[in-house]
Amino acid sequence: MVTMEALITKLYRPINLMIGEMETPWLYGVEFPLHHAEVHMLETIKVYEGANVGELARRLGMTSGAVSQVTKKLLDKGLIEAYKKPGNRKEVFSRLTALGEQVCEGHLKHHENMLAVLREFISRLDEKEAQGICDFLDALSEGIEGVIDQAGKRAPKSHEAKSRH
């Protein structure tokens, strides 16, 4: 029989692998690594071409300053180009370059590879196994959301930095 500790350890392994995958810079078909935030900024610029910094910030749940920082990196890497719309000299907009499009394609392939692994696993499940996993994941998600939603339990980020010293 599997112990509770062994099951928890096995559950944490794919979670940690996925977190590591998100935190690790990837090449996505180009010769330089890109961070998760950079790739998702590219995808957002692609989907919402013509959006200004404020709109991109709202779409990504970031501050306008953070969007400006990431777009500066993308400009420097040649993945986007900045432009102004006729009649609007104030705002700067971004669009993907061919290289930026190539990164989006590489990222899409990366996601397709990850999904293929999940689909292959899920295809081997019978209905009862699939329902049991769904029930488990729903209950786990609800439990984790409950912990996260407990206001006042997390230290503010500025507090975390101070407590390390």
N, C-alpha and C positions, 0 to 999 in steps of 0.2 A: 504494500500500500504506500502511496506517495504521501509524504509528510506535508504539513502546511508550509513549512519553511522551504521545502524543495519546490513546491508549486509556486510560491511567491517568487523565489529565485528565478524559476523558468519564465514567469510572467514579466519580470523586470528585464530579462535579456532582450527580447524584441523591442521593448519600450526604449531601452538605452541605445540599442542599435539605431532606432529611428531618430532619436534625439541627436546622436552622433552624426547621422546622415545629414540632418538639417544644419548642424553646426560646422560641418566640414566643407571647405571650399571645393568646388568641382570644376572640371574643365568645360563640360557641356559643348564639346566640339570645337573649342578654340584653344589656343596655346597658353592661356593664363587662367588662373583659378578665379572663380566668382563665388561670392558668399550668397547665402539664401536671400537676404534682403535685396541684393543687387538683381538677382534673377527675377524675383517677384515684382520688383519695380519695373523691369523690362516688360514683363508680361502685362502689367497694369497699363503702362504707356502704350503697348500694342493694342490692347482691348479698348482703352479710352483715349485714343489718339485725339489730340486737340484739347485735352484736359490741362488746366493750369496747375500750378503747384498746390494750391488749396484743395482742388478737387482730387488730385492724386493723394494728398494727405488724408482726406476723408475716406477715400476708397481703401487705403492701406491701414488706417487706424494709426497714423504717424503724425508727428508735428510737421509743420511746413519747413522748419529748420532741418529736420531729419531728411525730408524729401530732397531738399536742396543739397545736402551733403552727399546723399547717394547719387543724385543725378550728376553732380560734379564729377564723381568717380566714374560714372558711366560715360560721360562726355570725354574725360581724359583717356579712357580705354577705347574710344571710338565706337561705342555700342549705340549711342544716341547722338542726335544732332539737335541743337537748339534753333528755334526760329520764332519770329514774331508774325502775328497776323496783320494784314493790312488794316489800318485804322486803329490799331491797338499797339502803341509803341511802348506801353508800360509793362505788359506781361510777356514772359518768355514761355514758350511751349516746347515740348520735346517730341521727337519721333525716332523710331528705330532706324539704324543704318542696316545695311546688308549683313554686317557682322552681328548686330543685335538680333536680327531675324534668325541667324544661324544659331545663336545661343538659345533662343526660345525653342527652336526645333530640337536642339540637343537636350534641353530640359524636358521637353515633351517625351522624347524617347526614354529618358531616365525614368520618368513617371510610368510610362508604359511597361518598362522592364519590372518596376516594383509591383505594378498591378498584375502582371503576368504571374509573378510568384504567388500573390494572394489568390488569384483565380484558379491556379493549378491546385493549391491546397483546398480551397473551398469546393472545387469540383469533385473531390474525393469523399466529401461528407454526405451522409444520408440525411434525410429530413429531420430526424430526431436530434442528431449531432449538431446540425446547423442551428436548429431552434435553441438547443442548450447553450451554444456559444453566443448566440444573439442575446439570450436572456442574461447570461453572465456579463457580457460587455455592457448591456444597458444598465444593469445593477451597479457595476463597477463605475461607469461614467457618472451615474447619479450620485454615488457615494463620494467620488472625487470632487464633483461640482459642489456638493454640500460643504466639504471641507474648504474649498476655495472661496465659497460665498460667505463664510463666517467672517464678517467684517471685524477689523481690529486684531485679527490673529496674525497677520503678516506685518513684518517690520517694513517701514518705508525704505526705498532703495538708498536714500541718503543715510539712514540709520545703519543699514547693512555695511556700508563702506566704513563708517566710523567704528563699528564693533570689531572689525578685523584688525585694527591697530592697537 
